[in-house]
Amino acid sequence: MQDGLVEQLPPVELHTPLTAADVNSLRTGMRVLLSGVVYAARDAAHARMADLLKRGEVLPFPIEGSVIYYVGPSPAPPGRIIGAAGPTTAGRMDRYTPALIAAGLRGMIGKGFRSAEVKEAMQKYGAVYFAAVGGAGVLLARRIVRVEVVAWEDLGPEAVRRLWVEKFPLVVAGDRYGGDLYEEARRKYRAEV
């Protein structure tokens, strides 16, 4: 590591579901190419999942080892399977996330800071937070090769979707050891100013 950030190494290729070993091997700043199934879910879907967990009911997809992408894709244009699929601000899901991590969620994809409670749950249970590039939703959508609605179609773009991704480009923004790329970048910036 240099200045608290991982040196620029080739991206790590991972496949879902993520294992404990996968999560343990990741550090903030590492680049990842993720393949496999990820689940698209935003605010409204998270509220419903939290309600299911509180009632002791089963979630609409297997949570153990899964990755949730905070995205509400736009409608698919003609000839495409999905519209723009850029990340949503992760902090909006923070009140629901610790319970999902405790239930087995291993990865989250979004943008922006996470709360202390989410970071604590990531350390305790072993989870990772990936950042996707905001404003690149059309380019990210090209890495999604198949889509199906899993639950709550009434939520429109916020319905839970199963997304099959191939080499989806990500950066580890938060690791299970308490590393936080956003905080590290802030510290580095303050030191240089």
Order of alpha helices (4+ residues) and beta strands (2+ residues): beta-alpha-beta-alpha-beta-alpha-beta-alpha-beta-alpha-beta-beta-alpha
